[in-house]
Protein backbone atom coordinates (compact mmCIF):
# COMPACT_ATOMS: atom_id res chain seq x y z
CA UNK A 1 0.00 0.00 0.00
CA UNK A 2 1.42 3.37 -1.01
CA UNK A 3 1.71 6.20 1.46
CA UNK A 4 -1.20 8.61 1.05
CA UNK A 5 -1.15 12.37 0.66
CA UNK A 6 -3.18 12.55 3.89
CA UNK A 7 -0.44 10.71 5.78
CA UNK A 8 2.21 13.05 4.39
CA UNK A 9 0.06 16.04 5.38
CA UNK A 10 -0.33 14.73 8.95
CA UNK A 11 3.41 14.18 9.36
CA UNK A 12 4.14 17.53 7.73
CA UNK A 13 1.92 19.32 10.26
CA UNK A 14 3.73 17.59 13.11
CA UNK A 15 7.16 18.45 11.71
CA UNK A 16 6.09 22.06 11.07
CA UNK A 17 5.18 22.28 14.78
CA UNK A 18 1.51 22.89 14.01
CA UNK A 19 0.06 20.74 16.80
CA UNK A 20 -3.61 21.60 16.20
CA UNK A 21 -3.43 20.66 12.54
CA UNK A 22 -1.30 17.62 13.31
CA UNK A 23 -3.81 16.32 15.84
CA UNK A 24 -6.73 17.03 13.50
CA UNK A 25 -5.12 15.26 10.54
CA UNK A 26 -3.89 12.32 12.61
CA UNK A 27 -7.32 11.90 14.18
CA UNK A 28 -8.84 11.89 10.70
CA UNK A 29 -6.38 9.18 9.61
CA UNK A 30 -7.41 7.03 12.57
CA UNK A 31 -11.11 7.60 11.98
CA UNK A 32 -11.37 7.23 8.21
CA UNK A 33 -7.97 5.98 7.08
CA UNK A 34 -5.72 5.15 5.60
CA UNK A 35 -3.54 4.37 8.61
CA UNK A 36 -1.48 1.59 6.98
CA UNK A 37 1.77 3.09 5.78
CA UNK A 38 1.93 5.95 8.29
CA UNK A 39 4.42 4.17 10.54
CA UNK A 40 6.55 3.45 7.49
CA UNK A 41 6.41 7.13 6.53
CA UNK A 42 7.57 8.22 9.99
CA UNK A 43 10.40 5.67 9.89
CA UNK A 44 11.42 6.69 6.36
CA UNK A 45 11.45 10.36 7.39
CA UNK A 46 13.58 9.44 10.41
CA UNK A 47 16.08 7.53 8.25
CA UNK A 48 16.17 10.38 5.73
CA UNK A 49 16.82 12.95 8.47
CA UNK A 50 19.58 10.84 10.03
CA UNK A 51 21.29 10.28 6.69
CA UNK A 52 21.13 13.99 5.91
CA UNK A 53 22.69 14.78 9.30
CA UNK A 54 25.62 12.35 9.30
CA UNK A 55 28.51 12.32 6.86
CA UNK A 56 29.78 8.97 5.52
CA UNK A 57 32.68 8.86 7.99
CA UNK A 58 30.48 9.06 11.09
CA UNK A 59 31.61 7.50 14.36
CA UNK A 60 29.81 6.12 17.37
CA UNK A 61 31.07 9.17 19.28
CA UNK A 62 29.20 11.38 16.76
CA UNK A 63 26.00 9.46 17.52
CA UNK A 64 26.50 9.73 21.28
CA UNK A 65 27.18 13.48 21.01
CA UNK A 66 24.04 14.07 18.96
CA UNK A 67 21.80 12.19 21.39
CA UNK A 68 23.36 13.93 24.39
CA UNK A 69 22.96 17.35 22.78
CA UNK A 70 19.32 16.74 21.89
CA UNK A 71 18.48 15.41 25.34
CA UNK A 72 20.25 18.31 27.07
CA UNK A 73 18.39 21.02 25.20
CA UNK A 74 14.97 19.45 25.70
CA UNK A 75 12.95 22.11 27.49
CA UNK A 76 10.10 19.88 28.68
CA UNK A 77 11.31 17.84 31.66
CA UNK A 78 8.35 15.47 31.15
CA UNK A 79 9.88 14.12 27.96
CA UNK A 80 12.34 11.38 28.75
CA UNK A 81 14.06 9.53 25.94
CA UNK A 82 15.94 6.28 26.34
CA UNK A 83 19.53 7.15 25.38
CA UNK A 84 20.44 3.59 24.43
CA UNK A 85 17.36 3.25 22.22
CA UNK A 86 18.09 6.55 20.48
CA UNK A 87 21.68 5.57 19.77
CA UNK A 88 20.67 2.14 18.46
CA UNK A 89 18.01 3.64 16.19
CA UNK A 90 20.46 6.14 14.73
CA UNK A 91 23.12 3.52 14.11
CA UNK A 92 20.57 1.23 12.44
CA UNK A 93 19.35 4.10 10.26
CA UNK A 94 22.95 4.60 9.17
CA UNK A 95 23.12 0.98 8.05
CA UNK A 96 24.90 -0.61 11.00
CA UNK A 97 23.64 -3.92 12.35
CA UNK A 98 23.13 -3.33 16.05
CA UNK A 99 21.84 -6.02 18.37
CA UNK A 100 19.34 -5.08 20.99
CA UNK A 101 15.65 -5.45 21.53
CA UNK A 102 13.73 -2.24 21.96
CA UNK A 103 10.15 -2.11 23.12
CA UNK A 104 7.72 -0.69 20.59
CA UNK A 105 6.81 2.29 22.75
CA UNK A 106 10.43 3.06 23.64
CA UNK A 107 11.43 2.84 20.00
CA UNK A 108 8.53 4.98 18.79
CA UNK A 109 9.16 7.69 21.42
CA UNK A 110 12.86 7.88 20.62
CA UNK A 111 12.26 7.87 16.87
CA UNK A 112 9.65 10.62 16.85
CA UNK A 113 11.68 12.74 19.31
CA UNK A 114 14.81 12.44 17.18
CA UNK A 115 12.90 13.09 13.96
CA UNK A 116 11.33 16.27 15.31
CA UNK A 117 14.67 17.51 16.66
CA UNK A 118 16.56 16.72 13.44
CA UNK A 119 14.01 18.53 11.29
CA UNK A 120 13.96 21.50 13.67
CA UNK A 121 17.76 21.68 13.43
CA UNK A 122 17.53 22.02 9.67
CA UNK A 123 15.30 25.10 10.02
CA UNK A 124 13.39 24.16 6.88
CA UNK A 125 11.00 26.59 5.26
CA UNK A 126 7.78 25.28 3.69
CA UNK A 127 9.49 24.34 0.44
CA UNK A 128 12.33 22.65 2.31
CA UNK A 129 9.93 20.62 4.42
CA UNK A 130 8.04 19.55 1.30
CA UNK A 131 11.31 18.52 -0.34
CA UNK A 132 12.36 16.59 2.76
CA UNK A 133 9.09 14.64 2.81
CA UNK A 134 9.38 14.02 -0.94
CA UNK A 135 12.80 12.47 -0.27
CA UNK A 136 11.37 10.20 2.44
CA UNK A 137 8.25 9.09 0.57
CA UNK A 138 9.85 6.59 -1.87
CA UNK A 139 11.44 4.68 1.02
CA UNK A 140 8.12 4.76 2.89
CA UNK A 141 6.33 3.36 -0.16
CA UNK A 142 8.95 0.63 -0.47
CA UNK A 143 8.61 -0.30 3.22
CA UNK A 144 4.80 -0.23 3.05
CA UNK A 145 4.96 -2.65 0.15
N, C-alpha and C positions, 0 to 999 in steps of 0.2 A: 504494500500500500504506500503510495507516494505521500509525502508531507503536504498538507493543505496550506493554502494561503491564510486561512484562519489561524492555524497553528503558528505560522511565521508571525502573524500580526500579534498574537498573544505574547510570544517570546519577545518580540520587538518592544512592546509596551513595557514589559518587565525590565528589559535592558536599557530602555530610555528613562527609567525611573519615573514612570507614570503609573503609580500603583492602582489608582481608581480604574483606569482603562485596562490594566493588566488583569485585575480581579474580574472585571466585567467580561473580558474576552475569554479568560480561563474558565469562568463559570459557564459561559455559553458552550465552550468545548465539552465540558462535562455533561451538560444537559442535553445538547443536541448533536454533539460529535463534530468532526471525528476526533477521537482521543488517540487512537492507534497511530503511532508515528511521532507523537509529541515528545516522548522520552528520548527517542532517537535524535530528534532535532536538538534538544537541549544538550545531549551528549556530543553531537557533531559540532555544535557551536562551542562547547567547552574545548574539544580537541583543536578546533580551528584557532581559538584564542590562545591556547597554550603554544601551538606551533608558530603563531605569529610573534609570540613573546620571546621564545628561546631560539638562540642561534644554533647551528648544527654542532658546535663544539661544547654544548652545555655540560655541566658537571652536577653531581649530586649536591654539592655545596650551593650551586645556583638555585636549585629547587628549594633547599632548606631556607636560604635567605629570602626567597620570594614568599614562602608560606609565613615565615616569621614576620616579615614586613607587613603583610596583609593582616595578620592577626593582631599585630601591635597597633595598627591605625584604626582598627574597628572601634567605632564610637559607641555602639550599643553593647553594654556589658552582658546583655541577655543572650547574645549570639555567641555560642561556643562551638568551635570547629575542631574536630579531631585532627591534630597535626599529622599523625602517622597516615591517616586516611588521605589527607590532602596531598602529602608527598607521594604516596603510592599512586594516586590518580594522575598526578602530573607526569610521573615517570612512565606510567602506562600510556598516557596520551602521546608521549614522545617516542613511543615504540619499544620501550624496555619491557622485558618480561619480569614482573615483580610478583613474588609469591605473597600471599596474604589475603585472608578472607575479610571482607568488609561487610558489615550489615547494610541492608538496602537503605535504611534511613540515614545512617552515618555517611554512606557514599553519596546519597542524593544531597544532603545538607552541605557537604564539603564541595561537591561539584557545582551547585548553584551559587554558593558563596564565592568560590574562585572565579566562576564565569562572570558574575556581576562585577567583581573587583577588577578583573582583567579588562573588561570592556570599559569600565569607568576610567581606568588608567590610560586608555587610548584616546579619551576625550573626543569621541566620534561625533560629527555632526549628523544630521538626518541622512544625508547621502552616504556618509561613511558607514553608518549603522546598516543601511540597506545593502551596501556592498559586502559588509561582513556577513550578514545573514545569507546573501546570495552565494558566498563562498562556502558556507556551512551546509547549505541545502542539498547539494549532490551527495555528500557523505551521508546525510540523514536519510535520503531516499534509498541509498544503497543498503544502509543498516535496516531500514523498515521493510526492505524486500518487497 
